Amino acid sequence: MNEQRFVELVDLCASHGVRVEWADLGPHRQGQYRRQLRLIELNPGLVLRQLVPVLAHEYAHFVYDDSCSTLARERRAWEHAARMLITPADYARAERLVGPHPNAIAAELDLTAVVVRAWRRQHRARELRANCA
């Protein structure tokens, strides 16, 4: 499944003129979007389970035309990636199968806990807005 997701994300990037390349980003950086070059660089040390969310996250920086990284922009990019990768039905099914722990849900969805937490964050915010209306 992640192989197909990865190919689809690379194709989506290409359809918007954004190149995806491998680059040694050191031991702590997974990916980066270089706005002026319309280039997403991915660390070749990542496994597929990491690559898919990181690519979706970096694609979100392109969508929002982010020129630099801030905590708010990083949060927004992770939440955008989560919406791209996790449907409410997929999340509910995974939670039914493995319980509420983000790492267990992430393993079930073949994603990372950071994207599961981002999905929860934006989903909860949406629920709060709906309840206040």
TILUMMAR-553529 format. One record per residue (C-alpha): residue number from 1; x, y, z. Coordinates in pm, 1 decimal. Last residue first. Layout:
N
<pt><k>NUM</k><X>X</X><Y>Y</Y><Z>Z</Z></pt>
...
***
This chain:
133
<pt><k>133</k><X>-2188.4</X><Y>2606.6</Y><Z>1654.0</Z></pt>
<pt><k>132</k><X>-1976.5</X><Y>2515.3</Y><Z>1955.4</Z></pt>
<pt><k>131</k><X>-2006.7</X><Y>2140.3</Y><Z>1897.8</Z></pt>
<pt><k>130</k><X>-1898.9</X><Y>2173.7</Y><Z>1534.3</Z></pt>
<pt><k>129</k><X>-1596.2</X><Y>2384.6</Y><Z>1626.9</Z></pt>
<pt><k>128</k><X>-1496.6</X><Y>2130.1</Y><Z>1892.5</Z></pt>
<pt><k>127</k><X>-1532.7</X><Y>1843.2</Y><Z>1644.7</Z></pt>
<pt><k>126</k><X>-1313.0</X><Y>2023.1</Y><Z>1390.0</Z></pt>
<pt><k>125</k><X>-1046.7</X><Y>2083.6</Y><Z>1653.8</Z></pt>
<pt><k>124</k><X>-1062.4</X><Y>1715.3</Y><Z>1750.1</Z></pt>
<pt><k>123</k><X>-1008.1</X><Y>1610.7</Y><Z>1388.2</Z></pt>
<pt><k>122</k><X>-718.8</X><Y>1853.5</Y><Z>1345.5</Z></pt>
<pt><k>121</k><X>-539.6</X><Y>1721.7</Y><Z>1651.5</Z></pt>
<pt><k>120</k><X>-625.1</X><Y>1357.1</Y><Z>1587.4</Z></pt>
<pt><k>119</k><X>-485.5</X><Y>1372.3</Y><Z>1235.0</Z></pt>
<pt><k>118</k><X>-169.7</X><Y>1541.7</Y><Z>1364.1</Z></pt>
<pt><k>117</k><X>-128.4</X><Y>1267.8</Y><Z>1625.7</Z></pt>
<pt><k>116</k><X>-164.3</X><Y>1003.3</Y><Z>1354.5</Z></pt>
<pt><k>115</k><X>89.6</X><Y>1188.2</Y><Z>1137.8</Z></pt>
<pt><k>114</k><X>341.1</X><Y>1195.9</Y><Z>1422.5</Z></pt>
<pt><k>113</k><X>271.3</X><Y>831.1</Y><Z>1504.3</Z></pt>
<pt><k>112</k><X>409.9</X><Y>719.4</Y><Z>1169.1</Z></pt>
<pt><k>111</k><X>232.9</X><Y>533.6</Y><Z>888.9</Z></pt>
<pt><k>110</k><X>158.9</X><Y>169.8</Y><Z>809.4</Z></pt>
<pt><k>109</k><X>-207.6</X><Y>221.7</Y><Z>907.8</Z></pt>
<pt><k>108</k><X>-189.5</X><Y>-55.3</Y><Z>1170.4</Z></pt>
<pt><k>107</k><X>152.9</X><Y>64.9</Y><Z>1283.0</Z></pt>
<pt><k>106</k><X>24.1</X><Y>420.9</Y><Z>1315.0</Z></pt>
<pt><k>105</k><X>-277.0</X><Y>303.0</Y><Z>1515.1</Z></pt>
<pt><k>104</k><X>-47.0</X><Y>114.8</Y><Z>1752.7</Z></pt>
<pt><k>103</k><X>184.8</X><Y>415.1</Y><Z>1786.8</Z></pt>
<pt><k>102</k><X>-109.0</X><Y>651.0</Y><Z>1846.3</Z></pt>
<pt><k>101</k><X>-255.8</X><Y>435.7</Y><Z>2129.3</Z></pt>
<pt><k>100</k><X>-635.6</X><Y>422.1</Y><Z>2100.3</Z></pt>
<pt><k>99</k><X>-700.8</X><Y>50.9</Y><Z>2052.1</Z></pt>
<pt><k>98</k><X>-565.1</X><Y>-196.5</Y><Z>1797.4</Z></pt>
<pt><k>97</k><X>-856.3</X><Y>-312.8</Y><Z>1581.6</Z></pt>
<pt><k>96</k><X>-1120.9</X><Y>-55.0</Y><Z>1668.0</Z></pt>
<pt><k>95</k><X>-862.0</X><Y>223.1</Y><Z>1643.0</Z></pt>
<pt><k>94</k><X>-754.5</X><Y>100.3</Y><Z>1300.7</Z></pt>
<pt><k>93</k><X>-1112.6</X><Y>89.0</Y><Z>1174.2</Z></pt>
<pt><k>92</k><X>-1189.3</X><Y>436.5</Y><Z>1309.7</Z></pt>
<pt><k>91</k><X>-874.1</X><Y>581.1</Y><Z>1149.1</Z></pt>
<pt><k>90</k><X>-945.9</X><Y>422.5</Y><Z>812.7</Z></pt>
<pt><k>89</k><X>-1308.0</X><Y>546.6</Y><Z>822.2</Z></pt>
<pt><k>88</k><X>-1200.9</X><Y>899.9</Y><Z>916.4</Z></pt>
<pt><k>87</k><X>-962.2</X><Y>896.7</Y><Z>619.4</Z></pt>
<pt><k>86</k><X>-588.6</X><Y>907.6</Y><Z>673.9</Z></pt>
<pt><k>85</k><X>-321.3</X><Y>999.1</Y><Z>418.7</Z></pt>
<pt><k>84</k><X>-413.7</X><Y>1337.5</Y><Z>272.6</Z></pt>
<pt><k>83</k><X>-577.7</X><Y>1464.2</Y><Z>590.4</Z></pt>
<pt><k>82</k><X>-267.6</X><Y>1360.9</Y><Z>786.0</Z></pt>
<pt><k>81</k><X>-40.4</X><Y>1540.5</Y><Z>539.9</Z></pt>
<pt><k>80</k><X>-243.0</X><Y>1858.2</Y><Z>586.8</Z></pt>
<pt><k>79</k><X>-216.1</X><Y>1819.5</Y><Z>964.7</Z></pt>
<pt><k>78</k><X>159.2</X><Y>1767.8</Y><Z>938.9</Z></pt>
<pt><k>77</k><X>193.5</X><Y>2077.8</Y><Z>718.7</Z></pt>
<pt><k>76</k><X>-16.5</X><Y>2289.2</Y><Z>956.0</Z></pt>
<pt><k>75</k><X>197.5</X><Y>2183.2</Y><Z>1252.8</Z></pt>
<pt><k>74</k><X>515.7</X><Y>2263.1</Y><Z>1064.0</Z></pt>
<pt><k>73</k><X>376.7</X><Y>2600.7</Y><Z>960.0</Z></pt>
<pt><k>72</k><X>280.0</X><Y>2687.1</Y><Z>1318.6</Z></pt>
<pt><k>71</k><X>618.6</X><Y>2580.2</Y><Z>1455.6</Z></pt>
<pt><k>70</k><X>795.1</X><Y>2788.4</Y><Z>1193.1</Z></pt>
<pt><k>69</k><X>985.3</X><Y>2675.8</Y><Z>884.6</Z></pt>
<pt><k>68</k><X>1060.4</X><Y>2905.8</Y><Z>595.6</Z></pt>
<pt><k>67</k><X>926.3</X><Y>2988.2</Y><Z>251.4</Z></pt>
<pt><k>66</k><X>592.6</X><Y>2814.3</Y><Z>284.3</Z></pt>
<pt><k>65</k><X>386.8</X><Y>2828.3</Y><Z>-34.3</Z></pt>
<pt><k>64</k><X>88.8</X><Y>2664.3</Y><Z>141.8</Z></pt>
<pt><k>63</k><X>63.2</X><Y>2385.8</Y><Z>-116.3</Z></pt>
<pt><k>62</k><X>444.4</X><Y>2355.8</Y><Z>-135.2</Z></pt>
<pt><k>61</k><X>472.0</X><Y>2317.2</Y><Z>241.9</Z></pt>
<pt><k>60</k><X>194.3</X><Y>2058.1</Y><Z>214.5</Z></pt>
<pt><k>59</k><X>411.9</X><Y>1862.8</Y><Z>-31.5</Z></pt>
<pt><k>58</k><X>676.9</X><Y>1848.3</Y><Z>241.5</Z></pt>
<pt><k>57</k><X>426.9</X><Y>1686.7</Y><Z>479.7</Z></pt>
<pt><k>56</k><X>300.6</X><Y>1442.4</Y><Z>213.4</Z></pt>
<pt><k>55</k><X>662.9</X><Y>1345.8</Y><Z>141.4</Z></pt>
<pt><k>54</k><X>732.2</X><Y>1300.3</Y><Z>513.0</Z></pt>
<pt><k>53</k><X>415.7</X><Y>1094.5</Y><Z>560.5</Z></pt>
<pt><k>52</k><X>504.2</X><Y>858.1</Y><Z>272.2</Z></pt>
<pt><k>51</k><X>875.7</X><Y>836.5</Y><Z>344.8</Z></pt>
<pt><k>50</k><X>839.1</X><Y>724.9</Y><Z>705.8</Z></pt>
<pt><k>49</k><X>661.2</X><Y>392.2</Y><Z>640.5</Z></pt>
<pt><k>48</k><X>879.7</X><Y>357.3</Y><Z>331.8</Z></pt>
<pt><k>47</k><X>1197.3</X><Y>357.9</Y><Z>539.7</Z></pt>
<pt><k>46</k><X>1406.3</X><Y>671.9</Y><Z>564.0</Z></pt>
<pt><k>45</k><X>1783.8</X><Y>670.7</Y><Z>516.6</Z></pt>
<pt><k>44</k><X>1756.7</X><Y>829.6</Y><Z>170.8</Z></pt>
<pt><k>43</k><X>1659.4</X><Y>1163.5</Y><Z>329.0</Z></pt>
<pt><k>42</k><X>1402.9</X><Y>1329.3</Y><Z>108.6</Z></pt>
<pt><k>41</k><X>1442.5</X><Y>1654.1</Y><Z>-82.8</Z></pt>
<pt><k>40</k><X>1137.7</X><Y>1832.2</Y><Z>-219.5</Z></pt>
<pt><k>39</k><X>1215.1</X><Y>2078.5</Y><Z>-495.6</Z></pt>
<pt><k>38</k><X>1032.8</X><Y>2377.4</Y><Z>-639.5</Z></pt>
<pt><k>37</k><X>1380.5</X><Y>2539.7</Y><Z>-662.5</Z></pt>
<pt><k>36</k><X>1281.7</X><Y>2864.5</Y><Z>-489.1</Z></pt>
<pt><k>35</k><X>1062.3</X><Y>2675.1</Y><Z>-243.7</Z></pt>
<pt><k>34</k><X>1312.6</X><Y>2417.8</Y><Z>-121.6</Z></pt>
<pt><k>33</k><X>1093.0</X><Y>2173.2</Y><Z>66.5</Z></pt>
<pt><k>32</k><X>1273.6</X><Y>1958.9</Y><Z>320.5</Z></pt>
<pt><k>31</k><X>1289.0</X><Y>1599.5</Y><Z>433.7</Z></pt>
<pt><k>30</k><X>1382.8</X><Y>1367.5</Y><Z>715.7</Z></pt>
<pt><k>29</k><X>1627.6</X><Y>1588.7</Y><Z>898.3</Z></pt>
<pt><k>28</k><X>1803.3</X><Y>1452.6</Y><Z>1208.0</Z></pt>
<pt><k>27</k><X>2083.4</X><Y>1227.0</Y><Z>1081.7</Z></pt>
<pt><k>26</k><X>2203.3</X><Y>1449.4</Y><Z>800.9</Z></pt>
<pt><k>25</k><X>2006.7</X><Y>1577.5</Y><Z>504.3</Z></pt>
<pt><k>24</k><X>2177.1</X><Y>1354.0</Y><Z>250.0</Z></pt>
<pt><k>23</k><X>1957.6</X><Y>1416.8</Y><Z>-51.8</Z></pt>
<pt><k>22</k><X>1709.2</X><Y>1211.5</Y><Z>-251.5</Z></pt>
<pt><k>21</k><X>1495.3</X><Y>1395.1</Y><Z>-505.2</Z></pt>
<pt><k>20</k><X>1133.1</X><Y>1495.4</Y><Z>-561.2</Z></pt>
<pt><k>19</k><X>1063.4</X><Y>1761.8</Y><Z>-823.2</Z></pt>
<pt><k>18</k><X>767.0</X><Y>1997.5</Y><Z>-795.1</Z></pt>
<pt><k>17</k><X>607.0</X><Y>2097.1</Y><Z>-1125.5</Z></pt>
<pt><k>16</k><X>251.0</X><Y>2063.9</Y><Z>-997.6</Z></pt>
<pt><k>15</k><X>185.7</X><Y>1733.2</Y><Z>-1177.9</Z></pt>
<pt><k>14</k><X>530.1</X><Y>1621.0</Y><Z>-1058.5</Z></pt>
<pt><k>13</k><X>423.4</X><Y>1659.4</Y><Z>-695.4</Z></pt>
<pt><k>12</k><X>109.7</X><Y>1456.4</Y><Z>-755.9</Z></pt>
<pt><k>11</k><X>315.4</X><Y>1189.5</Y><Z>-934.8</Z></pt>
<pt><k>10</k><X>554.2</X><Y>1167.5</Y><Z>-637.6</Z></pt>
<pt><k>9</k><X>252.5</X><Y>1140.9</Y><Z>-407.9</Z></pt>
<pt><k>8</k><X>95.8</X><Y>865.9</Y><Z>-618.7</Z></pt>
<pt><k>7</k><X>423.7</X><Y>673.2</Y><Z>-627.4</Z></pt>
<pt><k>6</k><X>454.1</X><Y>696.8</Y><Z>-248.3</Z></pt>
<pt><k>5</k><X>93.4</X><Y>591.0</Y><Z>-194.2</Z></pt>
<pt><k>4</k><X>142.9</X><Y>289.6</Y><Z>-423.1</Z></pt>
<pt><k>3</k><X>455.4</X><Y>181.3</Y><Z>-236.2</Z></pt>
<pt><k>2</k><X>272.6</X><Y>249.8</Y><Z>89.2</Z></pt>
<pt><k>1</k><X>0.0</X><Y>0.0</Y><Z>0.0</Z></pt>
***
